[in-house]
Amino acid sequence: MTASGHRLAIYNFGLHAGPEGDPRVEGFVSREPANFEAASRASGFIGRSGYRGVPGPRSWGRQVFPRFINGSGFDSAPSSLSLWADIESLMAFSYNGVHADALKHGRNWNIKPNWPPLVLWWVAEHRIPDWSDGAGRLEYLHDHGVSARAFTFKEPFTPDGEAYAIDRDKVRWIAEENAKGQADLLAYVLTLKV
């Protein structure tokens, strides 16, 4: 679905099984640059927030985290915030290729969450969400369930608030097209330690 005048935002958040430098999260850290590069090559990718003090794209505001970080012992956690043209493009990237490899191994690096791992929502075409938008939407999804304000791939909505059926054929086609331009990245991540 191409949403005229809107773009799809996604925010995800998790907690690692150990602190930065811990061998238990080495596989995640070593894959992160390839995941960012795969996203930048993916059909429908518009942009992502960077992180203050880290080379790359500028940060979309001050990075904040949802309340689920409280009591974890961490003051930072793996999270991302990005914009996509439509649900199918984001789904094709998320569940195929380089990113699918990371998802497959996520249980090795992260604690099992008792909150939703991600949230989707539509933003007006010329608006860029910030970190507090993402954290707030994730908390809203956790507290109130799926709605047009905060939803998931399992229960998506249109920008007008109507339930939406994902075009699975389009997802497959986009994934096949993405694979052509990301074969080198996938070959690389498959050599990395989990």
N, C-alpha and C positions, 0 to 999 in steps of 0.2 A: 504494500500500500504506500503510495507516495502521497504525503499529506501536504497539500498546497498551503503555503504560509506557515508551516510548522516543521519542526525537527524533533527527532526522538532523543531524549537524554537518558543516559544510564549511569547509575552510581552503584558501585559495589564496595563491600567492606567485609573484612575478615580479621581474624586474630591468628598470628603465627604460633606454631608449637614451641618456638624459642626466640630469643632476641637476635638482633642483627649480628651476624658472624657465627651463629650457632650452626653446626653442620646439618641439623635437621631441616633448615630452610635454604640451604645452599642451592638445591635444585630450582627453587622458586626464583631466587636472586639471579641465577645464571640464565634463566629463560626470559626474564623481564624485558631486556632490550629487544629480543627477537619478537616478543608479543607486541611491543609498541610498533616495531617496524612492520609486522604483518598487518596490524590495524591500519597503518598509514597507506599500505598498498591495497587495502580491501575496498571493494565497490561499496559506495554509500557512506564511507567514513568522511566526516566533516572536520572533526578536530577533537583534541583532548586537552584537559588541563595538565599542566606540568606541576612541579613541586618546587616551592621556594627553596633556593639554595642548591638546586640540582640542575645541571645543564639540560637544555631542551626547551620545550614550549613554556610560555609564561604560565604561572599559576592563576587559576580563575578564582581569585580571592584568597583569603587566609584559610589554610586547610584546617578544618575542624572534623571531629568524628562524632558518630552517634553515641548515645549514652551507653551502648553495649561495651564500650572500652573501659568504662568505670569498673574499678576493682580488678582489672586484668594484670596490673603491674606494668603495663605499657603506656607510654605517652604518645605513641604513634602506632599506626597499623596499616597493613596493605589495603589500599583503596584506590579506586580510579573513578574518573568522571569524564564522560565523552559525549559527543553528539553524532547522530547518524541520520541519514536521509529517511529511513523507514525501518520497520520492524524486520522485514525479510533480510535486509542487508546486515543488520546487527546479528540476527540469528545465524545467518550463513557464516559470519566470522566467528561467532562465539562457540559454535558446536562443530567446527571443522578445522582441519589443519593445525597450525601452531597452537592456537588457543585451546583447541580440543585436547591436545597433548597435555597442556598445563592443567586443564580441568580433571583429566584422568588421574593425575597425581596429587591433586589438591589435598586429599585426606592425609597425605604424608607430611605436608607442610603446615596445615592449619588445624586449629581445634574445631570440633564440630559445633556449629553455631546453633543457638536457640532463637535466632532472629533470621529474617530473610537475608540471603546473601547478596541480593541485588534488588534494585527498584528501577522501573521505567516510568517516564512521564513525557508529555509533549510540551515543547516550549515554542513561543512565537519565533518566526524565522530569523529575526535580527537580535534575538536575546541570547545571551550566554549565561547558563546557570553557574552558580558558584558552589563551593564546597558545602556551605550551610544549607543550600537548597537540597543537595543530595542527602546529607545526613538527616535533615528534617523529613524528607519524603520516605526514607527507609524507616524511620521511627513511626511515621504515620501508617505505613503499610503494616508494620508489626502490630500496632495498636488497634487499627480499624479494619484491617483486611483489604482485599483488592477493591479498587475503585478507579474511576477515570483519573483521579488525582495521583494515584500511586499503584502501579500494576506490575505484572510479571509476564513472561512469555506464555505461561499456561493460561492466563486470563487477560488478554490484551484488549485495549480500547482504541478507538479512533480519537482524533483531537476534539471531535464533537461530543465525546462521551458515550458513544455507542459501542457495544461489544463488537469485537473484530475477529474474523477467522483468518488466520495466517495462511498465505498462499505457499504451500509446501513445495510446489513445483518451482516457483520462483526462488525459494531458498536453495533448492538443489542446483538450479542453474547458476545462481550467483556463487555458490560454493565451488562449483566446477571452474568457473571463470577465475575466481580468486586463487585456486590451486595452481593455475598456470603461472601466476606471477609470484608465488610464494614457495615454490618447490625447494629452492635453495635454503630458505629459512627452516622449513620442515626437516629437511635432511640434517641440518645442523642441530636442531633441538633434540632430534632422536639419538644423537651421540652423547647428550649430556647426562650427568649423574642425576638420579631422581633424589 
